[in-house]
Each structure stands twice: as structure tokens, then as C-alpha cells.
Amino acid sequence: MQRGEPRTFRKFETLAAYLKELGITDFRVHTGEFEPTAAPSPNDRRGELASERMKRSHKAAAHDKWFPEEVGQALAEARDPAAAPSIPHAVAKANMARQRDELRARVGMAK
């Protein structure tokens, strides 16, 4: 929740979408002091919606948690020969050469 002044929204649609995301589907609006042509508050320096910033922040935090776990799992599998059988370098190199030649043939490139 924002501290200080009450949160304001530039568009009614934005407010309605925000309340809907919070699970608030019924609400009452008092338009007595509503000025549709009023300039934004000088304290309103948002270039984007706060909810969008929060979504991005939560997504980044989830990725920051997921990524080290994923890397740790991959390293553990790489160290365990039973989990990830190794492929000899020559075989891997030959497979890549074959795949490269197939792709070149598909796009019409010569060697």
C-alpha cells in the first residue's frame, strides 16, 4: 500500500481494472470533486502504472529464485554420469556439422 497521499488514477478504467485484480468488483464512486480536465498532481511522477512495476518486480524476484536453483540442478546432473551420460567430443562435433549442413540445405546456402 502507498504511504502519504491517497493513491490516484489518471483513468477510471485503470482504477476499475486495479480493483478487479484485487477482487473488488462492486464499489461506489463519488464524483463531487471530479475534474476531468484537471492536470495530474505534481507528486504524480509515474511513467507507468505502479501495478505494472510491481508485476515486473515480482517476476524478477521469481526469476532470481528460480535461476540459481536451475543452475544448481544442471551442475549436479553434469557431475552425475548416470543422470547425464557424456557424449564424446568427436561425436558431438559430427552431430553439429550434420545439423549445420541440414540447415544450410533448408535455407539454400552452400558450404
Residue, then its C-alpha position, 0 to 999 in steps of 0.5 A: m500500500q502507498r504511504g502519504e497521499p491517497r493513491t490516484f488514477r489518471k483513468f477510471e478504467t485503470l482504477a476499475a481494472y486495479l480493483k478487479e485484480l484485487g477482487i473488488t468488483d462492486f464499489r461506489v464512486h463519488t464524483g463531487e470533486f471530479e475534474p476531468t480536465a484537471a492536470p495530474s498532481p505534481n507528486d504524480r511522477r509515474g511513467e507507468l502504472a505502479s501495478e505494472r512495476m510491481k508485476r515486473s518486480h515480482k517476476a524478477a524476484a521469481h526469476d532470481k529464485w528460480f535461476p540459481e536453483e536451475v543452475g544448481q540442478a544442471l551442475a549436479e546432473a553434469r557431475d552425475p554420469a548416470a543422470a547425464p551420460s557424456i557424449p564424446h567430443a568427436v561425436a558431438k562435433a559430427n552431430m553439429a556439422r550434420q545439423r549445420d549442413e541440414l540447415r544450410a540445405r533448408v535455407g539454400m546456402a552452400k558450404 
